[in-house]
Amino acid sequence: MRKSLSLTGFGLVAATLLGGAGAAQAAPTVLDHDGTYGVGADIAPGDYVTYSASGLCAWARLTAYGDVIESGNGASGTLRIRIASTDAAFSTTGCGVWRTENANRPSTGSATGSFGL
């Protein structure tokens, strides 16, 4: 028996987001182009940094209704933000590449070997 479904509007979006089958994939932790990213789907929540923001950089953390939680614009150089797991989306333009803070830090694991003692 085959089931068929007619989807419109929100239902189509929900089916697209939830309809993928197979193994779960981790959300990316690098934002390499301008756009709006869904938190948990397109990007992982966490602390992000960009080192190449132009004076035209604008970003915003958004609710599911499109309301702005926090935003910034006109900044240049190094910027840091925290994208919360409760955010619905993150929008960025002119800010360069955003990476999770952990992706930019060298490992601080324990060292082994001779240290000239």
Buried (B, 14 or more C-beta within 10 A) or exposed (E): EEEEEEEEEEEEEEEEEEEEEEEEEEBEBEBEEEEBBBBBBBBBBBEBBBEBBBEEBBBBBBEEEEEEBEEBBEBBEEBEBEBEEEBBBBBBBBBBBBBBBEEEEEEEEEEEEEEEE
